[in-house]
């Protein structure tokens, strides 16, 4: 099974809640979609940007989404007592049952 491991820090000087983090996650996902649409010409605009620059900008927005998702994981663990290690294993089991993974 191919995996991509990504470690992102717990941000300090923030007091996120489950709700505020969920809203921020949606905002960041919207920004990712906006960048993809704009830089891929999906909004009708003629795109004259270098492909490498476009892909890097998309990656930057994707990392914003990932950081916000990680922040939400910290909130789930710290404020709601969720065992994310167990939840990750359950998620992997679900993916395998659906045929998306093979061991």
NUTORKOL-236631 format. One line per field, with one value per atom (N, C-alpha, C): residue number from 1; x, y, z. Coordinates in steps of 0.001 Angstrom, whole numbers, plus 524288, in hexadecimal, padded with zeros to 5 digits. Layout:
# NUTORKOL-236631
n	[NUM|...]
u	[X|...]
v	[Y|...]
w	[Z|...]
***
This chain:
# NUTORKOL-236631
n	[1|1|1|2|2|2|3|3|3|4|4|4|5|5|5|6|6|6|7|7|7|8|8|8|9|9|9|10|10|10|11|11|11|12|12|12|13|13|13|14|14|14|15|15|15|16|16|16|17|17|17|18|18|18|19|19|19|20|20|20|21|21|21|22|22|22|23|23|23|24|24|24|25|25|25|26|26|26|27|27|27|28|28|28|29|29|29|30|30|30|31|31|31|32|32|32|33|33|33|34|34|34|35|35|35|36|36|36|37|37|37|38|38|38|39|39|39|40|40|40|41|41|41|42|42|42|43|43|43|44|44|44|45|45|45|46|46|46|47|47|47|48|48|48|49|49|49|50|50|50|51|51|51|52|52|52|53|53|53|54|54|54|55|55|55|56|56|56|57|57|57|58|58|58|59|59|59|60|60|60|61|61|61|62|62|62|63|63|63|64|64|64|65|65|65|66|66|66|67|67|67|68|68|68|69|69|69|70|70|70|71|71|71|72|72|72|73|73|73|74|74|74|75|75|75|76|76|76|77|77|77|78|78|78|79|79|79|80|80|80|81|81|81|82|82|82|83|83|83|84|84|84|85|85|85|86|86|86|87|87|87|88|88|88|89|89|89|90|90|90|91|91|91|92|92|92|93|93|93|94|94|94|95|95|95|96|96|96|97|97|97|98|98|98|99|99|99|100|100|100|101|101|101|102|102|102|103|103|103]
u	[80355|80000|80380|802CD|8058B|8030C|80641|8042C|80753|804F1|80786|806FE|80B65|80B4B|80C82|8096F|80A04|8095C|80D38|80CEF|80C99|80865|807A6|806FA|808C3|808D7|80389|80323|7FEBA|7FFDF|7FC54|7FD25|7FC3C|7FF6F|7FEAF|7FC49|7FAE8|7F84C|7F2F5|7F0B7|7EB6F|7E81F|7E32F|7DF80|7DB1B|7DC6F|7D876|7D469|7CFB6|7CB92|7CA6E|7C757|7C5CB|7C30F|7BF8B|7BC84|7BFE4|7C347|7C683|7CA59|7CC43|7CFF3|7CD34|7C87A|7C57C|7C471|7C300|7C218|7C719|7CB7A|7D082|7D207|7D0E8|7D20F|7CF03|7CA11|7C6E9|7C8FE|7CA9F|7CCD5|7D1BB|7D537|7DA10|7D902|7D547|7D3E1|7D1AD|7CEB4|7CCA9|7D0FF|7D4F0|7D962|7DC5F|7DCE0|7DF6A|7DC60|7D74A|7D406|7D461|7D485|7D4DC|7D9FB|7DE46|7E355|7E367|7E166|7E13F|7DDF3|7D961|7D5FB|7D868|7DAAA|7DCF8|7E1B6|7E54F|7EA38|7E9C6|7E579|7E497|7E0D4|7DF43|7DBF3|7D652|7D49D|7CF50|7CB32|7CCF6|7C93F|7C8D6|7CAF5|7CA98|7CF0E|7D27B|7D6E8|7DB31|7DDEC|7E266|7E708|7E95A|7EDA2|7F2CF|7F63C|7FB59|7FFBB|7FE8F|80273|8058B|80A5D|80DC5|80B79|80B7C|80932|80B9E|810B5|8134C|8114A|81090|80E75|808E1|805C2|80055|80032|8034D|80354|80546|80922|80B11|806E1|803FE|7FFD3|7FB80|7FA34|7F659|7F85B|7FD5B|7FFA7|7FF89|80085|8004D|7FAD7|7F6EF|7F188|7F020|7F201|7F104|7F368|7F80B|7FA7C|7F770|7F50C|7F1A6|7ED0D|7EADA|7E692|7E886|7ED0F|7EF33|7F04F|7F298|7F3BF|7EEC7|7EAB7|7E5CA|7E365|7E3DC|7E1EB|7E4F1|7EA15|7ED38|7EB9C|7EAA9|7E8D2|7E3B8|7E044|7DB53|7DC36|7E021|7E169|7E338|7E675|7E81A|7E35D|7DFC8|7DB02|7D7F2|7D766|7D475|7D6FA|7DC2D|7DEED|7DE97|7DFE6|7E07A|7DB52|7D77E|7D299|7CE48|7CEE5|7CAA7|7CC65|7D160|7D359|7D362|7D394|7D39C|7D90C|7D95F|7DE47|7DF1A|7E22C|7E2DA|7E5ED|7E963|7EC29|7E845|7E496|7E07C|7DD16|7DBC0|7D873|7DB31|7E048|7E331|7E30D|7E3C1|7E38E|7DE21|7DA0C|7D4B9|7D3E6|7D621|7D5AF|7D869|7DD22|7DFF4|7DCFC|7DABA|7D78E|7D2ED|7D066|7CBF8|7CDA9|7D21E|7D411|7D543|7D76F|7D891|7D37E|7CF99|7CA91|7C7EE|7C8A7|7C64A|7C977|7CDF5|7D12B|7D4EC|7D592|7D924|7DED0|7DF91|7E4BB|7E51B|7E9CA|7EAD4|7EF9D|7EF62|7F3DE|7F7E7]
v	[7FB62|80000|804DA|8082C|80D27|810E1|813AE|817A2|81CA3|820E0|825F8|827D8|8284B|82A1D|82FEE|832C0|83862|839EA|83C5B|83E1D|8440E|84609|84BAF|84D04|85191|852E5|85485|8541D|85673|85C41|85F67|8650A|8673E|86AFB|86D6B|872D5|87538|87A55|87A34|87593|874FB|87230|8733C|8707E|86E4F|86A91|868A2|86542|8658E|86202|85E6F|85A7F|856FC|85A0F|85D8B|86097|86474|86757|86B37|86895|86411|86148|85EFC|85D06|85AFA|85F55|863E9|86852|869EA|869F6|86B52|86744|86251|85E2D|85EFB|86061|8616F|86630|86A2D|86EDB|86D73|86A78|868FB|8657A|861DD|85E85|861D0|865D6|86969|86C5D|86E08|870BB|86D13|86826|86452|863BF|86339|862B6|8679B|86C19|87102|8715F|86FE8|8700F|86C45|86797|863C9|865E4|867F2|86A0A|86E8E|87230|876D6|8756C|87270|8715A|86D20|86A5D|86684|8689A|86D87|86FFC|86E22|86BE8|869D1|86E10|872D2|87718|87A81|87888|87B5F|87F1D|87FCB|88356|8809B|883A1|88183|8815C|87CD8|87C1F|87C84|87FD2|88086|87F89|87CB1|87B98|876B4|876A0|87225|86D78|868E4|86435|862F6|86393|8627A|8661A|86B0D|86ED8|86D62|86BCA|86A3B|865A2|861A9|85CF6|85E4A|861A0|86333|86629|86982|86C6F|868BC|864F6|86101|85DFA|85C86|859AD|85CF4|86209|8657B|8657D|865DA|865DA|8608B|85C5F|85720|85683|858AD|8586F|85B9B|85FE8|862CF|85F67|85C80|858E6|854BE|8527B|84E60|85069|8551C|85751|85811|859EB|85AC0|85588|85191|84C5B|84A35|84B04|84948|84C3C|85145|8544F|85209|85087|84E38|848FF|8460E|8412A|84227|84634|84794|8490D|84BFD|84D74|84893|844F2|8401E|83D0A|83CBA|839E3|83CB2|841B7|8449E|84637|847A8|8499B|84583|84159|83D88|837F2|83737|83225|82DEA|82F73|82BAF|8294F|8242A|82168|8210D|824A9|824DC|82040|81DF5|81950|814F2|81432|8104A|811BF|816BC|81882|817DC|818C4|81809|8124C|80EC0|80933|807AA|809AA|80898|80AAF|80F35|81187|80E11|80C44|808D5|803BF|8019D|7FCDA|7FDCA|8024B|803A3|803FC|8067B|806F4|80199|7FE32|7F8EF|7F5F7|7F667|7F3C2|7F5A0|7FA91|7FCB4|7FB6D|7F8F8|7F77A|7FBA4|7FFD7|803FF|802BB|7FF08|7FD73|7F787|7F5AB|7F015|7EFAC|7EC0A|7EB64|7E7DD]
w	[80000|80000|80000|7FC24|7FBF7|7FFDA|802D2|8065F|805C7|80741|8076F|80D08|80FC0|81525|81539|81836|8188F|81E43|82077|825E0|825E3|82809|82880|82E42|82FE3|83574|83796|83CC4|83F83|83FB8|83DCA|83DBB|8432A|844AA|849C0|84903|84D39|84D46|84AA1|84A57|84846|84C53|84C4A|84FA9|84C52|848E4|84548|847FF|845F8|84798|84303|84400|83FCA|83B7C|83D08|8393C|83636|83901|83650|83299|8341D|830C7|82C08|82CBD|82849|82451|8263A|822AE|81FE4|822B3|82053|81C3E|81D49|81992|81480|814FB|81050|80D54|8102F|80DB3|80A9C|80D0F|80A70|805B9|80632|801BF|7FD4D|7FE9F|7FAAA|7F7EE|7FAE5|7F888|7F4E3|7F65D|7F2F7|7EDDC|7EE4F|7E9A1|7E641|7E8B9|7E5DA|7E2C7|7E53B|7E29A|7DE06|7DEDC|7DA98|7D619|7D74A|7D339|7D046|7D338|7D0C1|7CD7B|7CFC2|7CD17|7C8EB|7C8D8|7C4BB|7C09B|7C129|7BD46|7BD60|7C1B1|7C208|7C2C9|7C3F6|7C4B2|7BFCE|7BB88|7B69C|7B598|7B979|7B8CB|7B5AB|7B282|7AFAE|7B376|7B3FC|7B7B1|7B4D1|7B6CE|7B464|7B854|7BC73|7C074|7BF25|7C0F6|7C066|7C361|7C105|7C361|7C8AD|7C929|7CE24|7D26F|7D133|7D4EB|7D67D|7D2C4|7D3CC|7D794|7D683|7D9CB|7DF4B|7DFC4|7E4EF|7E7F6|7E565|7E813|7E9E5|7E6AB|7E83A|7ECF6|7ECEA|7F153|7F64D|7F5DE|7FA77|7FCE2|7F98D|7FB8E|7FDDB|7FB76|7FD83|802F0|803B4|808E2|80CEA|80B4E|80EE8|8109B|80CEA|80E2B|811FB|810D0|8142B|819AA|81A1B|81F45|82269|81FDE|82297|8243B|820F1|8225C|8270A|82725|82B96|83087|83004|83484|83694|8330E|834AD|83773|835BD|83867|83DF5|83EBF|8440C|84763|8452A|8480A|84980|845DD|846F0|84B65|84B65|84F83|854C6|854B0|85990|85C0F|858E6|85B11|85B44|85825|857CD|858EC|85A43|85BE6|857B7|852D2|84E8A|84E06|84D7E|84C9D|846B8|844A6|83EFA|83CD6|83FE2|83E13|83CEA|84069|83F9E|83AF2|83A8B|8363B|830F4|830C6|82BE8|82A53|82E1A|82CD1|82ADE|82D58|82B90|82604|824E7|81FB1|81B9F|81CEE|8195B|81872|81C9F|81C22|8187C|81903|815A9|80FEC|80EFE|809A6|8074A|80A88|808B0|80778|80AE1|809FF|804F7|803AF|7FEF1|7FA10|7FAC4|7F658|7F47C|7F78A|7F60D|7F778|7FB19|7FCDD|7FCCC|7FC34|7FD0E|80076|80412|807B8|8056F]
***
